[in-house]
Amino acid sequence: MSILATGERPCPSRWSALAVTVLVLGAGVAACGGSSAPTQSTTETTASLPTSSPTPTAPSVHPVTWLCRPGLANDPCTSDPSYTQVLASGSTHSVITSYPPNAPVDCFYVYPTVATGTTANAPLVAGPAETAVAVAQASRFSDQCEVYAPVYRQLTLGAVNGSIPVTSADVALAYSDVLNAWDSFLLHDNNHRGIVLIGVDQGADLLVHLMKSQMDHNAQLRLHLVGAILLGADIQVAPNQTTGGTFSSIPVCSEFDIPGCIITYSAFSQVPPAGANFGHAGANLDQLTSQSAIAGDPVACVNPAAQTSTAPGRALATGLNSFFPTGSNAAINLPDFSTPSDSKAATPWVNYPNRYLAQCQTNGSDTWLQVDLNKAPGDKRPGLDEGLGSPWGLDPESANLALGDLVSDVQQLADAYSGNVSTPSG
């Protein structure tokens, strides 16, 4: 696949669709990205998003609350990347480093479910949990891109686990903030640079909907897609194909040197149980994209550590290059760093090369990234912990288990994109 830019400046009216209309029991409820919440139905319905939204001739973008953005004071996505590498032997090596200036592409990151509370939607505030997860999942991508991450009124943990009723308006409110930030990013910040989309669980599902509604049928905008990392999104493809299920025009990656594709997987340390929240179409958070299972179309899995990506079910075990935050940023359901080796880490990050092995596996309608310990003799580095229970698998750690690989994948995709696309000036 070769992507060649036309050199034309994309028309703003084709790059945005701000109006999100939601039907609740037959009544129209409008949701937008402003500071005031829409009127919400008190009757619980099946949470879903509209399949399309009107495109205004002149986009109207509301102010965005940014969690990460170039030039932002105390930007968590530019925090210190220095790390301690811990090998199987227990030996350690500290690497003091910083992010290079003027990264050639942009990353647009939507964080996963981290908000607690008694309401369906979180407030439009960057709290400690949002800051910590941005450090843990998004900051290391600053080595390759300028990271933008909006705060959004996501569904809270209670809404996701079913203890708080969720309406379609609640779901649309979360998406409207992401869509509003996306439009603002395109209109005011991106300047036609290459774009990498990054999301995990709820964030990934919202990006799936964004890509389906704004990009899948917009060839001009797809020219700027370097790639996407969508973890826990349960993207389907036609049998033996890279598209044809969830997306008609955006493929899952078959090579990491062909830009414009998606890296996607759901990580488990065992066969996903019945009713798992990830790994099969129509699971749990897929409600955020109005995504229903397409009979006969498998869920895609791309092994981020493979030199070439893997088709669903292909058995190729590869060592992962794992990075985990230490200190306060580790307290977001990530592995316990209490082993003797970790006590020697005085850096914000710890790196465990080849501690874990990964391969894509399929069992019936389930497809997932199987992650196992690389059981080298004497290796006392941290094991695997499905701390939220087997239905969640390794979702909280899914990005960090392969974070070094994912950053390298972005570098390969960005290099290929730069070689194929002539970015217009202005």
Secondary structure, DSSP 8 states (H G I E B T S, - for coil): -----------HHHH----EEEEETTEEEEE-SSSS-----SS-------S-----SS-------EEE-TT-TT-GGGS---EEEE-TTS-EEEE-----SS-SEEEEEE--S---SSSSB--S---HHHHHHIIIIIGGGGGTEEEEEE----B-HHHHHTSS---HHHHHHHHHHHHHHHHHHIIIIITT--EEEEEETHHHHHHHHHHHHHTTT-HHHHTTEEEEEEET---BB-TTSSSBSS-SS--B-S-TTSSSEEEEE-EESS---TT-SSSSTT-GGGGGGT----TT--B----TTSSS---TT----EEEEEEEE-GGGGTTT-----STTGGG--SSEEEEEEEEEEEEEEETTEEEEEEEE---TT--S-----TT-GGGTTGGGTTGGGHHHHHHHHHHHHHHHHHH------
